[in-house]
Amino acid sequence: MAEKRFAVLLCAEDSDYVKKKYGGYFGVFVGMLAEKGERWDVYKVAAGEFPGDDEVEDYDGFVITGSCNDAHGNDVWICKLLNLLKKLDSMKKKVLGICFGHQILGRALGGKTGRAVSGWDIGVTTIHFSSSSKLFYDLKLPTQLSVIECHRDEVWELPPKAEIIAWSEKTGIEMFRYGNHIMGIQGHPEYTQDILLHLIDRLLKCNLIMDSFADEVKGKVGPCEADREVWKRLCISFLKGGL
């Protein structure tokens, strides 16, 4: 049997802490999604590193990570990523987008993204699955799951022919599906509480959030746990053809 190949399109710069403890965000995703007999590669797209046209064909699926950049921005690498995602769509490649990845997929496919009307969503959020979603029945998912979130942007409007498969009280499009080959998740199934707490400190240091808000969010993180094992099963099932 041919070796399955997957690529992580890394849209963020790893902090020293995440590099040392987890092997960078690439290591975090590999830890959640990789299985025996597979090859996983990383392309640091935020640094201008993209797969060549001849390489894209070799991959069974792609994962787009989160980012501190805006998916509605027009940085050179973001515009290049938009073109790549349109190409992957035309090739019907499996693509899983997380947070920024969810938003940039929405934009690439014809939807609209921007600042979230309700502001930052940081912490453990309960999302609700649409009862009409095929995903809901195929995986026998519960009607709701907890997921770690850290975002201030969102998908405002779905791409044509896309389906909302989950929502929350703060975010109307928590997950969407486009055909059988593309799925976006606004939350972070790959995050641990440790990563979230580290990220809150980084946002605070960059003056992107206030001290009072950081303290409030940290106070709520401890007692809550995300449903990480269920998310892992969901993401693997989608990416590797089980859905």
PyRosetta script that sets phi, psi and omega in degrees:
from pyrosetta import init, pose_from_sequence

init()
pose = pose_from_sequence("MAEKRFAVLLCAEDSDYVKKKYGGYFGVFVGMLAEKGERWDVYKVAAGEFPGDDEVEDYDGFVITGSCNDAHGNDVWICKLLNLLKKLDSMKKKVLGICFGHQILGRALGGKTGRAVSGWDIGVTTIHFSSSSKLFYDLKLPTQLSVIECHRDEVWELPPKAEIIAWSEKTGIEMFRYGNHIMGIQGHPEYTQDILLHLIDRLLKCNLIMDSFADEVKGKVGPCEADREVWKRLCISFLKGGL")
pose.set_psi(1, 135.8)
pose.set_omega(1, -178.9)
pose.set_phi(2, -67.3)
pose.set_psi(2, 144.7)
pose.set_omega(2, 178.6)
pose.set_phi(3, -66.7)
pose.set_psi(3, 131.1)
pose.set_omega(3, 176.4)
pose.set_phi(4, -80.8)
pose.set_psi(4, 140.5)
pose.set_omega(4, -177.3)
pose.set_phi(5, -125.3)
pose.set_psi(5, 137.2)
pose.set_omega(5, 179.0)
pose.set_phi(6, -133.9)
pose.set_psi(6, 153.9)
pose.set_omega(6, 179.4)
pose.set_phi(7, -131.0)
pose.set_psi(7, 138.3)
pose.set_omega(7, 172.5)
pose.set_phi(8, -98.3)
pose.set_psi(8, 124.3)
pose.set_omega(8, 175.2)
pose.set_phi(9, -93.7)
pose.set_psi(9, 99.2)
pose.set_omega(9, -172.0)
pose.set_phi(10, -82.4)
pose.set_psi(10, 115.6)
pose.set_omega(10, -174.8)
pose.set_phi(11, -105.9)
pose.set_psi(11, 8.2)
pose.set_omega(11, -178.9)
pose.set_phi(12, -130.0)
pose.set_psi(12, 157.9)
pose.set_omega(12, 173.9)
pose.set_phi(13, -93.0)
pose.set_psi(13, 126.9)
pose.set_omega(13, -179.8)
pose.set_phi(14, -66.7)
pose.set_psi(14, 136.9)
pose.set_omega(14, 171.1)
pose.set_phi(15, -77.6)
pose.set_psi(15, 160.6)
pose.set_omega(15, 178.2)
pose.set_phi(16, -59.6)
pose.set_psi(16, -38.0)
pose.set_omega(16, -178.4)
pose.set_phi(17, -62.5)
pose.set_psi(17, -48.9)
pose.set_omega(17, -178.1)
pose.set_phi(18, -67.4)
pose.set_psi(18, -36.5)
pose.set_omega(18, 177.0)
pose.set_phi(19, -62.6)
pose.set_psi(19, -45.0)
pose.set_omega(19, -175.9)
pose.set_phi(20, -70.8)
pose.set_psi(20, -42.0)
pose.set_omega(20, -173.2)
pose.set_phi(21, -87.1)
pose.set_psi(21, -34.2)
pose.set_omega(21, -172.4)
pose.set_phi(22, -120.8)
pose.set_psi(22, -1.4)
pose.set_omega(22, -174.9)
pose.set_phi(23, 75.5)
pose.set_psi(23, 28.9)
pose.set_omega(23, -178.3)
pose.set_phi(24, 79.5)
pose.set_psi(24, 175.1)
pose.set_omega(24, -180.0)
pose.set_phi(25, -66.7)
pose.set_psi(25, -26.1)
pose.set_omega(25, 172.8)
pose.set_phi(26, -60.0)
pose.set_psi(26, -44.0)
pose.set_omega(26, 178.1)
pose.set_phi(27, -63.1)
pose.set_psi(27, -35.8)
pose.set_omega(27, 178.4)
pose.set_phi(28, -63.4)
pose.set_psi(28, -45.9)
pose.set_omega(28, -179.0)
pose.set_phi(29, -69.7)
pose.set_psi(29, -40.0)
pose.set_omega(29, 177.7)
pose.set_phi(30, -62.4)
pose.set_psi(30, -40.2)
pose.set_omega(30, 179.2)
pose.set_phi(31, -61.7)
pose.set_psi(31, -32.1)
pose.set_omega(31, -179.3)
pose.set_phi(32, -86.0)
pose.set_psi(32, -37.6)
pose.set_omega(32, -166.3)
pose.set_phi(33, -109.6)
pose.set_psi(33, -25.1)
pose.set_omega(33, -172.3)
pose.set_phi(34, -74.8)
pose.set_psi(34, 144.0)
pose.set_omega(34, 177.0)
pose.set_phi(35, -130.0)
pose.set_psi(35, 165.7)
pose.set_omega(35, -176.2)
pose.set_phi(36, -58.0)
pose.set_psi(36, 139.2)
pose.set_omega(36, 176.0)
pose.set_phi(37, 86.1)
pose.set_psi(37, 9.2)
pose.set_omega(37, 179.8)
pose.set_phi(38, -110.2)
pose.set_psi(38, 157.3)
pose.set_omega(38, 173.5)
pose.set_phi(39, -116.1)
pose.set_psi(39, 129.5)
pose.set_omega(39, 178.5)
pose.set_phi(40, -119.5)
pose.set_psi(40, 129.9)
pose.set_omega(40, 178.9)
pose.set_phi(41, -120.3)
pose.set_psi(41, 164.2)
pose.set_omega(41, 177.6)
pose.set_phi(42, -129.0)
pose.set_psi(42, 139.6)
pose.set_omega(42, 173.1)
pose.set_phi(43, -121.9)
pose.set_psi(43, 119.6)
pose.set_omega(43, -178.2)
pose.set_phi(44, -83.7)
pose.set_psi(44, 77.7)
pose.set_omega(44, -172.1)
pose.set_phi(45, -64.9)
pose.set_psi(45, -31.7)
pose.set_omega(45, 178.9)
pose.set_phi(46, -65.7)
pose.set_psi(46, -20.1)
pose.set_omega(46, 177.0)
pose.set_phi(47, -99.5)
pose.set_psi(47, 8.8)
pose.set_omega(47, 177.2)
pose.set_phi(48, 89.6)
pose.set_psi(48, 11.2)
pose.set_omega(48, -178.2)
pose.set_phi(49, -97.5)
pose.set_psi(49, 111.3)
pose.set_omega(49, -176.3)
pose.set_phi(50, -123.7)
pose.set_psi(50, 152.2)
pose.set_omega(50, 173.7)
pose.set_phi(51, -69.6)
pose.set_psi(51, 143.8)
pose.set_omega(51, 176.8)
pose.set_phi(52, -74.6)
pose.set_psi(52, 164.2)
pose.set_omega(52, -179.3)
pose.set_phi(53, -56.7)
pose.set_psi(53, -36.6)
pose.set_omega(53, -178.9)
pose.set_phi(54, -74.3)
pose.set_psi(54, -23.9)
pose.set_omega(54, -179.2)
pose.set_phi(55, -80.8)
pose.set_psi(55, -35.0)
pose.set_omega(55, -176.1)
pose.set_phi(56, -54.7)
pose.set_psi(56, -40.2)
pose.set_omega(56, -177.1)
pose.set_phi(57, -61.0)
pose.set_psi(57, -28.0)
pose.set_omega(57, -174.3)
pose.set_phi(58, -76.1)
pose.set_psi(58, -13.5)
pose.set_omega(58, -173.4)
pose.set_phi(59, -95.6)
pose.set_psi(59, 143.2)
pose.set_omega(59, 176.5)
pose.set_phi(60, -85.6)
pose.set_psi(60, -23.6)
pose.set_omega(60, -179.2)
pose.set_phi(61, -168.1)
pose.set_psi(61, 163.2)
pose.set_omega(61, -177.7)
pose.set_phi(62, -133.8)
pose.set_psi(62, 147.6)
pose.set_omega(62, 174.3)
pose.set_phi(63, -123.2)
pose.set_psi(63, 128.9)
pose.set_omega(63, 178.4)
pose.set_phi(64, -104.8)
pose.set_psi(64, 126.0)
pose.set_omega(64, -174.2)
pose.set_phi(65, -85.8)
pose.set_psi(65, 179.0)
pose.set_omega(65, 171.7)
pose.set_phi(66, -73.6)
pose.set_psi(66, 175.2)
pose.set_omega(66, -177.5)
pose.set_phi(67, -161.7)
pose.set_psi(67, 156.8)
pose.set_omega(67, 172.7)
pose.set_phi(68, -87.8)
pose.set_psi(68, -4.1)
pose.set_omega(68, 176.8)
pose.set_phi(69, -84.5)
pose.set_psi(69, 163.6)
pose.set_omega(69, 178.3)
pose.set_phi(70, -89.6)
pose.set_psi(70, 132.0)
pose.set_omega(70, 178.2)
pose.set_phi(71, -68.4)
pose.set_psi(71, -17.9)
pose.set_omega(71, 177.8)
pose.set_phi(72, -93.3)
pose.set_psi(72, 6.5)
pose.set_omega(72, 178.0)
pose.set_phi(73, -80.1)
pose.set_psi(73, 172.8)
pose.set_omega(73, -178.0)
pose.set_phi(74, -126.6)
pose.set_psi(74, 34.6)
pose.set_omega(74, 173.4)
pose.set_phi(75, -58.3)
pose.set_psi(75, 154.2)
pose.set_omega(75, -177.2)
pose.set_phi(76, -56.4)
pose.set_psi(76, -45.3)
pose.set_omega(76, -177.2)
pose.set_phi(77, -68.2)
pose.set_psi(77, -31.9)
pose.set_omega(77, 178.6)
pose.set_phi(78, -68.1)
pose.set_psi(78, -42.1)
pose.set_omega(78, 177.8)
pose.set_phi(79, -64.3)
pose.set_psi(79, -38.0)
pose.set_omega(79, 177.6)
pose.set_phi(80, -67.1)
pose.set_psi(80, -38.6)
pose.set_omega(80, 178.2)
pose.set_phi(81, -65.1)
pose.set_psi(81, -40.2)
pose.set_omega(81, 177.5)
pose.set_phi(82, -57.3)
pose.set_psi(82, -43.3)
pose.set_omega(82, 179.3)
pose.set_phi(83, -65.4)
pose.set_psi(83, -39.8)
pose.set_omega(83, 178.4)
pose.set_phi(84, -63.2)
pose.set_psi(84, -43.0)
pose.set_omega(84, -178.2)
pose.set_phi(85, -65.7)
pose.set_psi(85, -35.6)
pose.set_omega(85, 175.6)
pose.set_phi(86, -64.5)
pose.set_psi(86, -37.8)
pose.set_omega(86, 178.0)
pose.set_phi(87, -66.5)
pose.set_psi(87, -43.6)
pose.set_omega(87, 179.6)
pose.set_phi(88, -63.3)
pose.set_psi(88, -37.0)
pose.set_omega(88, 176.0)
pose.set_phi(89, -62.4)
pose.set_psi(89, -45.6)
pose.set_omega(89, -179.0)
pose.set_phi(90, -64.2)
pose.set_psi(90, -26.4)
pose.set_omega(90, 178.8)
pose.set_phi(91, -89.5)
pose.set_psi(91, -3.7)
pose.set_omega(91, -177.6)
pose.set_phi(92, 58.4)
pose.set_psi(92, 36.1)
pose.set_omega(92, 175.7)
pose.set_phi(93, -75.5)
pose.set_psi(93, 146.1)
pose.set_omega(93, 175.1)
pose.set_phi(94, -69.7)
pose.set_psi(94, 127.7)
pose.set_omega(94, -180.0)
pose.set_phi(95, -136.0)
pose.set_psi(95, 126.4)
pose.set_omega(95, 177.1)
pose.set_phi(96, -115.0)
pose.set_psi(96, 121.6)
pose.set_omega(96, -179.5)
pose.set_phi(97, -109.6)
pose.set_psi(97, 131.9)
pose.set_omega(97, -178.2)
pose.set_phi(98, -116.7)
pose.set_psi(98, 123.8)
pose.set_omega(98, 177.7)
pose.set_phi(99, 57.0)
pose.set_psi(99, -106.1)
pose.set_omega(99, 173.5)
pose.set_phi(100, -53.6)
pose.set_psi(100, -39.5)
pose.set_omega(100, 179.7)
pose.set_phi(101, -61.4)
pose.set_psi(101, -38.9)
pose.set_omega(101, 175.7)
pose.set_phi(102, -61.7)
pose.set_psi(102, -46.0)
pose.set_omega(102, -177.8)
pose.set_phi(103, -68.7)
pose.set_psi(103, -43.2)
pose.set_omega(103, -177.3)
pose.set_phi(104, -69.5)
pose.set_psi(104, -31.6)
pose.set_omega(104, 173.8)
pose.set_phi(105, -64.0)
pose.set_psi(105, -45.1)
pose.set_omega(105, 178.4)
pose.set_phi(106, -56.7)
pose.set_psi(106, -43.8)
pose.set_omega(106, 179.4)
pose.set_phi(107, -66.7)
pose.set_psi(107, -45.0)
pose.set_omega(107, -177.1)
pose.set_phi(108, -61.3)
pose.set_psi(108, -31.6)
pose.set_omega(108, -175.6)
pose.set_phi(109, -90.9)
pose.set_psi(109, 0.6)
pose.set_omega(109, 175.6)
pose.set_phi(110, 111.2)
pose.set_psi(110, 5.5)
pose.set_omega(110, 177.1)
pose.set_phi(111, -88.2)
pose.set_psi(111, -172.4)
pose.set_omega(111, -179.3)
pose.set_phi(112, -125.8)
pose.set_psi(112, 139.6)
pose.set_omega(112, 179.4)
pose.set_phi(113, -128.4)
pose.set_psi(113, 162.0)
pose.set_omega(113, 177.5)
pose.set_phi(114, 176.3)
pose.set_psi(114, -170.4)
pose.set_omega(114, 178.1)
pose.set_phi(115, -62.2)
pose.set_psi(115, 138.3)
pose.set_omega(115, 178.2)
pose.set_phi(116, -67.6)
pose.set_psi(116, 133.3)
pose.set_omega(116, -179.5)
pose.set_phi(117, -59.6)
pose.set_psi(117, -35.2)
pose.set_omega(117, -176.1)
pose.set_phi(118, -91.7)
pose.set_psi(118, 6.1)
pose.set_omega(118, 178.1)
pose.set_phi(119, 79.8)
pose.set_psi(119, -160.5)
pose.set_omega(119, -177.8)
pose.set_phi(120, -59.1)
pose.set_psi(120, 141.5)
pose.set_omega(120, 168.5)
pose.set_phi(121, -124.6)
pose.set_psi(121, 106.0)
pose.set_omega(121, -178.3)
pose.set_phi(122, -129.5)
pose.set_psi(122, 127.9)
pose.set_omega(122, 179.2)
pose.set_phi(123, 132.6)
pose.set_psi(123, -159.1)
pose.set_omega(123, 178.9)
pose.set_phi(124, -98.8)
pose.set_psi(124, 118.8)
pose.set_omega(124, -174.6)
pose.set_phi(125, -114.2)
pose.set_psi(125, 142.2)
pose.set_omega(125, 174.4)
pose.set_phi(126, -90.1)
pose.set_psi(126, 123.6)
pose.set_omega(126, 176.2)
pose.set_phi(127, -110.7)
pose.set_psi(127, 151.0)
pose.set_omega(127, -176.2)
pose.set_phi(128, -114.5)
pose.set_psi(128, 130.0)
pose.set_omega(128, 179.1)
pose.set_phi(129, -84.5)
pose.set_psi(129, 143.2)
pose.set_omega(129, 174.9)
pose.set_phi(130, -69.3)
pose.set_psi(130, 129.1)
pose.set_omega(130, -177.4)
pose.set_phi(131, -68.4)
pose.set_psi(131, -15.2)
pose.set_omega(131, -179.3)
pose.set_phi(132, -89.9)
pose.set_psi(132, -6.2)
pose.set_omega(132, -175.8)
pose.set_phi(133, -73.7)
pose.set_psi(133, 135.2)
pose.set_omega(133, 175.9)
pose.set_phi(134, -61.6)
pose.set_psi(134, -33.5)
pose.set_omega(134, 179.4)
pose.set_phi(135, -57.5)
pose.set_psi(135, -41.2)
pose.set_omega(135, -178.0)
pose.set_phi(136, -57.7)
pose.set_psi(136, -42.5)
pose.set_omega(136, -177.3)
pose.set_phi(137, -81.2)
pose.set_psi(137, -41.5)
pose.set_omega(137, -175.7)
pose.set_phi(138, -61.3)
pose.set_psi(138, -39.1)
pose.set_omega(138, -176.3)
pose.set_phi(139, -99.7)
pose.set_psi(139, -0.1)
pose.set_omega(139, -177.8)
pose.set_phi(140, 51.9)
pose.set_psi(140, 48.0)
pose.set_omega(140, -179.2)
pose.set_phi(141, -75.6)
pose.set_psi(141, 153.3)
pose.set_omega(141, 170.4)
pose.set_phi(142, -66.9)
pose.set_psi(142, 167.6)
pose.set_omega(142, -177.4)
pose.set_phi(143, -71.6)
pose.set_psi(143, -18.1)
pose.set_omega(143, 177.4)
pose.set_phi(144, -147.3)
pose.set_psi(144, 153.2)
pose.set_omega(144, 178.8)
pose.set_phi(145, -138.3)
pose.set_psi(145, 154.1)
pose.set_omega(145, 174.0)
pose.set_phi(146, -96.7)
pose.set_psi(146, 139.5)
pose.set_omega(146, 179.4)
pose.set_phi(147, -143.5)
pose.set_psi(147, 148.1)
pose.set_omega(147, 175.7)
pose.set_phi(148, -76.8)
pose.set_psi(148, 133.6)
pose.set_omega(148, 179.3)
pose.set_phi(149, -123.6)
pose.set_psi(149, 149.1)
pose.set_omega(149, 173.1)
pose.set_phi(150, -159.1)
pose.set_psi(150, 87.4)
pose.set_omega(150, -177.2)
pose.set_phi(151, -156.9)
pose.set_psi(151, 154.2)
pose.set_omega(151, 171.8)
pose.set_phi(152, -125.9)
pose.set_psi(152, 2.3)
pose.set_omega(152, 173.1)
pose.set_phi(153, -112.1)
pose.set_psi(153, 167.1)
pose.set_omega(153, 179.8)
pose.set_phi(154, -158.7)
pose.set_psi(154, 168.0)
pose.set_omega(154, 171.3)
pose.set_phi(155, -82.1)
pose.set_psi(155, 117.9)
pose.set_omega(155, -180.0)
pose.set_phi(156, -79.1)
pose.set_psi(156, -41.1)
pose.set_omega(156, -173.1)
pose.set_phi(157, -140.6)
pose.set_psi(157, 131.7)
pose.set_omega(157, -178.6)
pose.set_phi(158, -67.0)
pose.set_psi(158, 149.2)
pose.set_omega(158, 169.6)
pose.set_phi(159, -63.1)
pose.set_psi(159, 152.9)
pose.set_omega(159, 174.5)
pose.set_phi(160, -54.8)
pose.set_psi(160, 139.3)
pose.set_omega(160, 177.2)
pose.set_phi(161, 73.7)
pose.set_psi(161, 1.5)
pose.set_omega(161, 176.5)
pose.set_phi(162, -84.6)
pose.set_psi(162, 157.8)
pose.set_omega(162, -176.6)
pose.set_phi(163, -123.4)
pose.set_psi(163, 128.4)
pose.set_omega(163, 172.4)
pose.set_phi(164, -72.2)
pose.set_psi(164, 127.7)
pose.set_omega(164, 178.6)
pose.set_phi(165, -115.4)
pose.set_psi(165, -8.4)
pose.set_omega(165, 175.0)
pose.set_phi(166, -158.7)
pose.set_psi(166, 152.7)
pose.set_omega(166, -179.5)
pose.set_phi(167, -145.9)
pose.set_psi(167, 165.0)
pose.set_omega(167, 174.6)
pose.set_phi(168, -137.5)
pose.set_psi(168, 176.0)
pose.set_omega(168, -179.1)
pose.set_phi(169, -65.1)
pose.set_psi(169, -29.2)
pose.set_omega(169, -178.8)
pose.set_phi(170, -95.8)
pose.set_psi(170, -26.1)
pose.set_omega(170, -172.3)
pose.set_phi(171, -130.8)
pose.set_psi(171, 119.8)
pose.set_omega(171, -176.2)
pose.set_phi(172, -71.5)
pose.set_psi(172, -29.0)
pose.set_omega(172, -179.9)
pose.set_phi(173, -121.0)
pose.set_psi(173, 84.6)
pose.set_omega(173, 178.2)
pose.set_phi(174, -80.8)
pose.set_psi(174, -31.8)
pose.set_omega(174, 177.3)
pose.set_phi(175, -146.6)
pose.set_psi(175, 144.9)
pose.set_omega(175, 171.9)
pose.set_phi(176, -141.4)
pose.set_psi(176, 159.3)
pose.set_omega(176, 178.6)
pose.set_phi(177, -127.2)
pose.set_psi(177, 142.3)
pose.set_omega(177, -179.7)
pose.set_phi(178, -131.2)
pose.set_psi(178, 106.9)
pose.set_omega(178, -173.1)
pose.set_phi(179, 63.6)
pose.set_psi(179, -151.6)
pose.set_omega(179, 177.7)
pose.set_phi(180, -104.0)
pose.set_psi(180, 5.7)
pose.set_omega(180, -170.8)
pose.set_phi(181, -118.6)
pose.set_psi(181, -8.5)
pose.set_omega(181, -177.4)
pose.set_phi(182, -131.0)
pose.set_psi(182, 134.4)
pose.set_omega(182, 176.6)
pose.set_phi(183, -142.8)
pose.set_psi(183, 137.5)
pose.set_omega(183, 177.2)
pose.set_phi(184, -116.4)
pose.set_psi(184, 139.7)
pose.set_omega(184, 176.7)
pose.set_phi(185, -128.2)
pose.set_psi(185, 120.1)
pose.set_omega(185, -178.8)
pose.set_phi(186, -69.8)
pose.set_psi(186, -34.4)
pose.set_omega(186, 179.8)
pose.set_phi(187, -77.4)
pose.set_psi(187, -175.3)
pose.set_omega(187, -177.6)
pose.set_phi(188, -119.2)
pose.set_psi(188, 85.0)
pose.set_omega(188, 177.6)
pose.set_phi(189, -60.1)
pose.set_psi(189, -24.6)
pose.set_omega(189, -175.4)
pose.set_phi(190, -82.8)
pose.set_psi(190, -15.8)
pose.set_omega(190, -174.5)
pose.set_phi(191, -75.1)
pose.set_psi(191, 144.8)
pose.set_omega(191, 166.1)
pose.set_phi(192, -100.8)
pose.set_psi(192, 167.1)
pose.set_omega(192, 175.7)
pose.set_phi(193, -61.6)
pose.set_psi(193, -34.4)
pose.set_omega(193, 178.5)
pose.set_phi(194, -60.4)
pose.set_psi(194, -45.1)
pose.set_omega(194, 179.2)
pose.set_phi(195, -64.2)
pose.set_psi(195, -42.3)
pose.set_omega(195, -179.9)
pose.set_phi(196, -61.5)
pose.set_psi(196, -46.4)
pose.set_omega(196, -179.4)
pose.set_phi(197, -62.5)
pose.set_psi(197, -38.8)
pose.set_omega(197, 176.2)
pose.set_phi(198, -63.2)
pose.set_psi(198, -40.9)
pose.set_omega(198, -178.8)
pose.set_phi(199, -67.6)
pose.set_psi(199, -38.1)
pose.set_omega(199, 176.8)
pose.set_phi(200, -59.2)
pose.set_psi(200, -42.6)
pose.set_omega(200, 178.4)
pose.set_phi(201, -63.3)
pose.set_psi(201, -38.7)
pose.set_omega(201, 178.4)
pose.set_phi(202, -65.6)
pose.set_psi(202, -42.9)
pose.set_omega(202, 179.0)
pose.set_phi(203, -63.1)
pose.set_psi(203, -38.4)
pose.set_omega(203, 179.1)
pose.set_phi(204, -66.0)
pose.set_psi(204, -43.7)
pose.set_omega(204, -179.8)
pose.set_phi(205, -63.4)
pose.set_psi(205, -32.1)
pose.set_omega(205, 179.7)
pose.set_phi(206, -87.8)
pose.set_psi(206, 5.7)
pose.set_omega(206, -179.6)
pose.set_phi(207, 60.1)
pose.set_psi(207, 31.7)
pose.set_omega(207, 178.0)
pose.set_phi(208, -90.4)
pose.set_psi(208, -18.0)
pose.set_omega(208, 174.2)
pose.set_phi(209, -136.9)
pose.set_psi(209, 161.0)
pose.set_omega(209, -179.1)
pose.set_phi(210, -87.2)
pose.set_psi(210, 155.9)
pose.set_omega(210, 177.9)
pose.set_phi(211, -56.4)
pose.set_psi(211, -43.5)
pose.set_omega(211, -177.1)
pose.set_phi(212, -64.1)
pose.set_psi(212, -38.3)
pose.set_omega(212, 178.8)
pose.set_phi(213, -69.3)
pose.set_psi(213, -41.9)
pose.set_omega(213, 178.8)
pose.set_phi(214, -60.1)
pose.set_psi(214, -43.9)
pose.set_omega(214, 179.5)
pose.set_phi(215, -63.9)
pose.set_psi(215, -40.8)
pose.set_omega(215, 179.4)
pose.set_phi(216, -62.4)
pose.set_psi(216, -46.1)
pose.set_omega(216, -178.4)
pose.set_phi(217, -65.7)
pose.set_psi(217, -44.8)
pose.set_omega(217, 179.7)
pose.set_phi(218, -60.6)
pose.set_psi(218, -36.0)
pose.set_omega(218, 180.0)
pose.set_phi(219, -65.2)
pose.set_psi(219, -25.8)
pose.set_omega(219, -178.9)
pose.set_phi(220, -91.9)
pose.set_psi(220, -18.1)
pose.set_omega(220, -174.9)
pose.set_phi(221, -68.7)
pose.set_psi(221, -44.6)
pose.set_omega(221, -173.4)
pose.set_phi(222, -50.5)
pose.set_psi(222, -53.9)
pose.set_omega(222, -174.3)
pose.set_phi(223, -73.8)
pose.set_psi(223, -13.9)
pose.set_omega(223, -173.3)
pose.set_phi(224, -103.8)
pose.set_psi(224, 141.8)
pose.set_omega(224, 177.3)
pose.set_phi(225, -124.2)
pose.set_psi(225, 135.7)
pose.set_omega(225, 175.0)
pose.set_phi(226, -79.3)
pose.set_psi(226, 155.2)
pose.set_omega(226, -179.7)
pose.set_phi(227, -84.8)
pose.set_psi(227, 65.0)
pose.set_omega(227, -169.4)
pose.set_phi(228, -64.0)
pose.set_psi(228, -37.4)
pose.set_omega(228, -178.3)
pose.set_phi(229, -68.2)
pose.set_psi(229, -36.7)
pose.set_omega(229, 177.6)
pose.set_phi(230, -68.6)
pose.set_psi(230, -41.1)
pose.set_omega(230, 177.7)
pose.set_phi(231, -62.8)
pose.set_psi(231, -40.0)
pose.set_omega(231, 178.2)
pose.set_phi(232, -59.0)
pose.set_psi(232, -47.3)
pose.set_omega(232, 179.6)
pose.set_phi(233, -61.8)
pose.set_psi(233, -41.9)
pose.set_omega(233, -179.4)
pose.set_phi(234, -63.2)
pose.set_psi(234, -48.8)
pose.set_omega(234, -177.0)
pose.set_phi(235, -65.1)
pose.set_psi(235, -42.8)
pose.set_omega(235, 178.6)
pose.set_phi(236, -64.5)
pose.set_psi(236, -42.5)
pose.set_omega(236, -179.9)
pose.set_phi(237, -61.7)
pose.set_psi(237, -41.2)
pose.set_omega(237, 178.6)
pose.set_phi(238, -67.7)
pose.set_psi(238, -51.8)
pose.set_omega(238, -171.2)
pose.set_phi(239, -65.2)
pose.set_psi(239, -30.5)
pose.set_omega(239, -172.2)
pose.set_phi(240, -109.7)
pose.set_psi(240, 18.5)
pose.set_omega(240, 167.8)
pose.set_phi(241, 94.3)
pose.set_psi(241, 5.9)
pose.set_omega(241, -179.4)
pose.set_phi(242, -80.7)
pose.set_psi(242, -9.3)
pose.set_omega(242, -179.6)
pose.set_phi(243, -118.6)
pose.dump_pdb("model.pdb")
